[in-house]
Amino acid sequence: MSRIVIIGGGPGGYEAALVAAQLDADVTLVEAEGPGGACVLTDCVPSKTFIASSEVMTGYRHNERFGIRSAGLEGVSVDAVAVNQRVKKLALAQSADIQAKLIKAGVDVVHGHARLGEDTLGHTHQVLVTPHGGDTYAVEATTVLLATGATPRVLATARPDGERILDWRQLYDLTELPSHLIVIGSGVTGAEFASAYLAMGVRVTLVSSRERVMPHEDADAAMAIERVFRERGMAILSQSRGKSVENTGDGVRVTLGDGSVVEGSHALIAVGAVPNTAELGLAEYGVQVGDGGYVTVDRVSRTNVPGIYAAGDCTGVLPLASVAAMQGRIAIWHAMGEAVAPLRLRTVSANVFTDPELATVGVSQNEVDSGRTPARQVMLPLTGNARAKMADLHDGFVKLFCRPATGQIVGGVVVAPKASELILPITMAIENNLTVDQLAHTITIYPSLSGSIAEAARQLMQHERQ
């Protein structure tokens, strides 16, 4: 029987464990915090639960446009303790559900830490497991999967203190909303929390080191969302870098790179993450690690050492829970001799949970503009969509890319409420090599936001006939 040890219980780890158990392997999963890992307990699940509360607040904005008389946002208050309690409760419940599923599948779940042991001759790998409160013991595994995730990056001049200088895992311990939150870092995490706190009525200043927020996302989409942020009162300091953050006792003082100072009640540090690979004994075992400490893997999750695989944020491939889970599954399928297709990032959709949301899949505008991927495109604003008019939506669009000659759909961008749901038909089109003709001939609900996706395909089809 195959003996598989998985270090890390996030999506990359627990999904792999379930696959391994299904294939009748002897599986040990070692996780320090709890099943689901940081994704479920402190990162993705909590942040999206928090954002869900902010969306309730958004529903009170401009109700008079619908003929609804209310006191507006001024008549609504946020109980920060209740919001954060719900966040933590849902995270723990999700973790418990995952643990129950693992145990039912026959996985040995160990709460503790693990690392690679001595590199000895043979067809097994030694893993040293240290349970919480217990003694270290060795396990000989035919396959080892490293799925240890990542941790918020810490700036030496802005170290989180859990009181006023915070990383995104400490926000849920606040007993009241900040009066003025300064967010340092305008990537996905910074933008999401800035959007959520703004919706809750908090004064927000977003410090962005680039010309626009979310510099790695589609430029049209990022600029549309930045425009919404500014219209709703967010202060965005573009091309500014947070040099240091000081807790003054009753607030924070943020010094920027040009020497100017911004003062607020709290600061959120959202400047990326670092992989949790330093304590795994990788160098001693000969496992190749790249720049920044990320484990180097190929498209079937193999490291350079046979029998050692890695998945998720510790690989730096693409920091998405969905990708981590698929990397983990692929690793086990490959290790156990199952037929498996290599990871295809072209068909991975991603979403930024701002208001409105930003979803992308396939080729990017940069690839098209640079000539790396020849494509025709159309961008269709939602302002012409009947359902959008009914919902009083003024911001957002659907963008579609297709190959010039064949019309095969190769990419898409959606900016809209629940763009995370609207991106699915475009993702399925790319996955199944559909053309704009095929999508254009698909009947959609009227009225619906998804109707704009078919309309975009029809416009590309018309262009193809010209």
N, C-alpha and C positions, 0 to 999 in steps of 0.2 A: 504493500500500500504506500502511496506517495505521502510523505510527511511535509506539510507546508507550514511555514511560520511567516506571519504577516506582522510587520512592525508598524503600527499606526492604524487607528480605527475610524478614520474619516471615510468619505465616499470611495476613495481609491482602495482603502483597506477592507471595509466591511462588504462592499459589493463583490470584491475578489473572493472574500471568505465564503460568501454564499454560493458563488460559482464553484469553488473548490469542493465545498461540502456536497453540492449537487452531483459532482463527479466522483464522489465516494473517497475523497482524500481525507487524511487525518490532519485537521486544521487547528492551529493555535493562533489566535489573534491577540496581540499585546497592545494595549492602549492606556495611556497615562491618565487622561481626563475622564473618559467615558465613551461608550459606543457612539459613533457619529463624529467623534473628534471635535476639533475647533470649529469645523464647518457648521455643525449642529448646535454646539454648546455656546459658542462665543462669536461666530462670524456670520455666515450666510443666513442661517435660519433666524437668529435674533435680529439682524439688521432688517431683513424683509418683514418680520413681524412688527418691528418698530415703524417701518415705512407704512405698513397697513394702517396703523393708528393715525399717521399723518394724513393719509388719504381720506379718512373720515372727516378731518378738519377741512380738507380741500372742498368737500361737498357743501360747505357753508358759504363758500365764496360766491358773490354775485348772484345770489338766489333770486334777486328782484328781476333779473332778466327773464326768468321763467314764470314770472307772475307770483312768486312765493314771497310773502312778507315775513321777514325775520330780523333779528337783531344783528345778523351777520357774524363775522368772526369776533366782534367785540362782546357778543353775548355768549360766547363759548369759552370754557376754560379747560385746561389740560391738567389732569392729575398725574404728575410725573411718576410718582410711586406706583400708582395703579398700572400705568402703561408699562413700566419696567418690570413689575411683578408678572404681568401677562407675558412679556417677552421671555423671562426666565422660565416661567411655568411651561410654556409651549416648547422651549428648547429641551427641558428635562423630560417632558413627555415624549418628544420625538426620539431622544436618546434611549429612553426605556423601551419604546417600541422596537428600535433597532436591536437592542440587547435581546429582547424576547425572540425576535426573528432569528438571530444568530444561534441562540441556545436551542431553539426548536430544530434548527438545521443540523445541530450536532457539533457546532464550533466551540472549542475550548477558549473562552474569553478570559484573559488575564488582565487585571487592572494593575499596571505597573510600567516598567521601562524595559527595553531590550537593546542589545547591540550585537554586532558580529563578534565572534570569539576568535580563537586561533585558526589560522589557515593551515589545515592539515591535509595530507594526501587522502584521496578517496573521492567518492561521488556524493558526499554530503557536506553540508555547511554547518558549523557550530554557531549557535545563537545563545547568548547569555541573557537569561530572563530574570529580572528582579521585580517580584510582586511588591506592591505597596505593603510595607510592614513585614516583609518576609525575606528569606535568604535567596541569594542568587543561585540559579541552577542552569545547567546546559541542556540544550535540545539539539539533536542532530537532524537537520532538515534536508530533504532533497531539493527543495525550492524555497527561497527567501524572497519576500516582496517587501520593499521599503516604501512606506506610504506615510511619512512623518509630517507632511504639510509644511507650513511656514508660520512665522511669527511677525507681528508688526515691527517695522524698522524703527530703531531708536536713534534720534539725533543727540549727539553729545551735549549740545547746547540747548536742548529742549526735552529733557527727560521727563516722561510721564510720572506724575506723583499720585495719581488716583484722586486728587482733590480738585484742582483747577486746570492742570495740564494733563490731558487724557489721550490715551490711544483708543481705538474704536471698541476695544473689549471692556473698557472701563466706564463707558457712557451709561450703562444700565444700572450703575450703582448710585447715580445722582438721585437725590431726594426732591429736587425741584429743577425746572427747566432753566437753562442759562438765560440771563437777560441779554447778553451779547456774546454769541459764539464766534470765535475766530477759527476758521478751518484752514490749516496749512497743508496744501496739497490739493490740486484740482483734478486728480485722476478719477477713476470710477468711484472709489470709496469716498473720497472727499466730496465729490459732486452729489452722491446719493444722500449722505448725511446733511450736507448743506441744504439740499432740497427739502428733506424731511423736517428739519428744524425750522426752516423758513415757513413751511406750511403750518407748523404748530404755533406760529406767531412770534417766533424768536427772531431777534435782530441778528443777521448773519453777515460776516465779512469773510469772503473766500480769497485766500492768497494763492495766486497762480503764477508759477514761474515761466509760463509760456504766454503767447499772444492770446490764446483762448483756452477755455476750460476743456477738459478731456482731450488733450492734444493727439492722442493715439486713435481717437474715434473718427468716424466720417465727419469731414469738416462742415458740410451743410447741416448735418444733424447736431453737432456740437454747438454751432453758432445759433441754431434755432433754440436750443435749450438755454444757452447763455442769454439770449434775448428775453426769454420768459423769466429767467432769474432776475435780470435787471428790472424788468417791468414790475415784478412783484416786490421790489425793494431791496434785493440783495446787493451789497457792495462787493464788487469784484476788482481786486487789485492785480491787474495783468502785468506780466513780466516783472513780478516781484518775488523775492525769495525770502522765506523766513530764516533769519540768521540766528536768532536766539529767542527763547521764551522764558519769562520770569514770573513766578508766582508772587504777587505783591501782598498776599494775605487776604485781600478782599476782591481780587481780580487778577488779571494777567497783563503783562506788558510784552508785546511782541516787537522785536527790533528787526527791521527788514534789511536787505542787503545794501540799500542806498543810505542807510542810517536813520531813516524815518521810523517812527514808533506808532503802533496801533494798540489801543487799550480796549479790553473787553472783560467779561466776567469769567470766561472759560476759553481754553484753546484745545482744539482737536488736532492731533498730529496724524496725518494720513499721507505719509510719504513712501508707501510701498511696504513690502514684506521681505524677510530673509528666510531661506530654507532651513528647516530643523535637521541639519545633517552633521553638525559638529561633533555630536556625542555618539555616533553610530559605529565608530571604529573603521571607517571606510578606507582611510589612507593605509592603515596597517594591513588591511585585507586586500588592498590593491584595486579597490573599486574606483573607477575614474570619476573625478569631480571637476566640473568646469568652472568658469568665472562666476563669482558670487556664491560658490558653495553648492550649486545645483548638480544633482546626479545626472550624468550623461547617459541617455537612453536612445534606442532606435525606435522605429515605428511599431514594434511589437513589445515595447517596454523592457527590452534586455539591456543590462549594463555590459561592460566589457568582461565581466566574470561570469562564466557559464553557471546557470542556476540562480543567479542573483538578478532580480528584476526591481524596477522602481516605477511608481505611479504618483500622479498628483502634483501639488505645488512644490514638492521637493525636487521635481525634475525641471521646473521652469518652462515646460512645453507650452501650456496655456492655462492660466490660473482660474479654471472654471470647475465647479463640482461635477458637472456632466462629463467633462473631459477626464477628470481624475477617475471617475467611476469606470469609464470605458477603458482607460489605460490599465486599470486593475483587472478588469474582466479579460482583456486581451492577454495580459501577462499570464494568467492562470490557464486560459485556453491553450496558449502556446506552450507553456511548461508541461501540460498534460497531454500534448500531442493532438489536440483537437484542431479541426480546420478553422482558421482564423484569418480575417482580412486585416492588414495593417491599418493603423489609425489614419483617418482622412480628415485633416483639419478644414478642408474646403467645405465640408458639409456640416460644420459645427456652428450653430447659431449662438449668439451672445446677446445679453441684454443689460442695460444700465437702468436701474430702478429709480430714476428721477421722475419728476412730474413735469412734462410728459415723459414716458419711457423712450429709450433709444435701443432698437434691436437691429442687429446686422447678421449677415450670413454670406459666405462666398467671397468673391473678389471685392476689393475695395476701390474707392474712387482714386486713391493714389496709384494703384496698380494700373488702372485704366488710363489716367492722365499721363503717366510716365511711358506708356506704350508697352509695358511688360505683358499686359493682357488686353488684346484688342477686343473691344466691346462697344455695342451701341447702348444707349441708356435713355431713360425718361424719368423725370421727377414730377410727381403729381401732388400738388398741395391738397390737404384735406378740406380746404375752404370750399371746394366745389362739391364735396360729398354731402348728400342729403342727410344721412345719419349724423354727420359731424355738425351740420347746421342745427339740427334738432337738439343736440347736446351742447350747442354754443361753443364748439371747439374752433379756435382760430389758429392754433399752432399745430404744426405737424405735416408730414408728407409721406408718400410712398415712393421709393426709388427702385428701379429695376434695371439690371444689366443683362444683356444677352449677347451671344456670339454674332458677329456681323453677317456671316453667310448663312448659318443654319438656324439662327434664332433660338438656340439652346440657352436656357436661363442659367446664368453663372453667378449671380449675386443679387443682393437686395438690402435695402435699408428701410426701416419703418420708424417714424417718430410719431407717437400717438399714445393715448391712454391704453394700457394693456398691450403695448407693442410686443411684449413677450409672447402673447398668444397669437397675434396677427402675423408674426414672422414664420409660423409653422408651414403654411402652404408654400411659401417661397423655398423654405428648407427642403420640403418634400419634393418640390419641382427640381431642385438641384440634385438631390439624392437620386432621383429617378430619371435624370437626363431629359426632363420635359422641355418643350419649346414654348415660346410665347404664343404660338398658334393654339397649342393644346390648352394652355392656361386661359387664353382669351375665349375659347369655346366652352369653358366651364361656367355653368350657371351659378350665380351667387345670389344670396338673399338680398332683397330690396325692401327697405334701405338697410345697409350695413357698411361698416368701415372696411370690411374685407372686400367689398365691391370695388374699392379703389385699386386693389391689387389686380383684379381682372381687367379693370379699365386701363391700367398702366400697360398690361400685356397687349391689349387691343391697340393702344397707341404705337407700341413697338411693332406690332404686326402691320399696321398701316404704313409705318416708315419702311418696313421691309418691302412693301409693294411699290414704293415710290422709286 
